[in-house]
Amino acid sequence: MPLTAIIGQKILCMHGGISPRLNSLEILKGFRRPNYQPSHDQIEIDILWSDPTTSGKGWSPNQRGVSFTFGADVLRKALNAMNIDLVVRAHQVVQDGYEFFAQRRLVTIFSAPFYCGQFDNAAAVLAVSEDLVCSFQILRPKKYFPKRRIQIS
């Protein structure tokens, strides 16, 4: 599977988030393939594991123990440098299946409703039209995964 995808030269898709080293789309084209075990100092790690944060600006160490968290300020700067309108990412449970960040410049999509049987989260699927209009299909956990009582004898 690819680490990133570009839709219509305006929407950047990835698992995690941006990197302090990401200032051009050309960098993404230069990834070594296959790269089964990227080291902690490679941009690939950030694309897999970085997270947006509303609690600060700039870059900070990530509590996951790998990569960074990033504020809306550095996201806007990176997207402007790359001429990208939106980042679409996964990687974090969000209650409603999707959640915007930084004045809708980034959206987290989570596609597993009732995650691990512990969260009452919805899931979402993002559709992008030919003219790059985004829409969401929401999958509610109770509709698709009703809670069942299991009796153990």
N, C-alpha and C positions, 0 to 999 in steps of 0.2 A: 504494500500500500504506500502511496506517496506521503511524504511528510507535510506537504502543503499543496494547495490547489488555488488557482486564480480563476475567477469567473468574470468574464467580460472586462478584464484588465482593471476592475474596480473593487472586487470583493476578494479578500484574502482569507482562505480557510486553513485551519490548522487544529491540532489537538490542544495545545497549551496556550501560548500567547507569543508576544513579540520578544525581542532580545535587544540588549544595548548595542549589539553588533549588527542589527538589521537596519540598514539605511538604503537598501536598493533591492529591487526584485531580482537583479542579476545574481546576488548572493545565493538566493534560493535555487537558482539553476545550477550552481556550482557544487552542490552537495555530492559527496562521494556516494556512489550506489553500487552494490548494497553496503550499508553501514550498520552492521548488526549490533555493535556496542559502542555508541558514541561516548567519548570521554566527557567528564564534567565541564571541561573548558571549551566545548564546541557549541556553536550556535544551535545545532540540532537539539541539544538538551533543553535549551530555552524554549524552542518551538514546541517541544513536547510537554514541558512542565511549568512554565511561568504562569503567573496568575495576576489578574487585575486586582487592585486594592483601592477601596474608597477611604482608607485611613491615612493616606499620605501622598506625597508627590515624589516624582523621580523613581529611582530604583532602590529596592531594599532586599536583603536576604529573604528567601522564601522559608516559611516555617516547615515546609515539606523536607527541608534539608538539601534541596537541590534547586538550582536556578534562582529566579528573582520574583519579586512582586513588582508591579509597575503602576504608576499613577496615570490619571487621565492626561496630564501634561505631556509625558513622554510618549504616550500613545498618539496624541494629536501630532506631535512633532514627527514621529516615524511615518505615520500615514500621509502627512503632507509631503515629506521627502520622497515617498514612493508613489505619490499621486493615487492613493487608494482611498476609497470612501468608507469601507467597512471591513472589520475583522470578524469572522465567524469562527468560534472555538467551541470545544466540548469540555471535558475534563473536570467539571465541578457539578455537584448536585445543585440544581436550582428549583425552587418550590413549584413554579408554574410551568416548568419545561423549558422556558427561555427567560433570559434576563439581560436587559441592556445595560451598558456602561458608557460613561464619557459622552453624554448627549447623543446616544445612539450611534457611536462610531465603532462599538464592539458589541457583539451579542454572544452570550454563552447559550448553547443548545445542549440539552441533556435528554437523551433518547431512551432512558430506562425508567419507566414508571414504577413506583413502589420499590425503589432501589434497595436491593439486598433484603427485601421484606421488612426493612426497618424504617424507611422514610415514606411519608404519605405524599410524595412528590408526583407531579404530573410529568409527562414526557412531551417532547415537541419534535416535529419534523419541519424543516425550513424548505420552502419551495421558492425558487428564483425564476421569474418569468424572463422571456427573451429581452425585455427592456429593463431588466435588473430590478423589478419590483419584487420585494420580499413579502412572503406571507407564511403563516404558521398553521400547522395542524396540531392540535393539542390532544393528547391521549391521557385521559384521567384514570388514575389507578383503580378506583372502585368499579368503574365500568368494565375494565379489561382484566383486573385482578381482584375479584371480590375476596374479602377476608373470609376465611373458612376456619371453623373450629375443628381442631384435630383432637380426637379422644384417644388417649393412650391407656390401654388396659393393663 
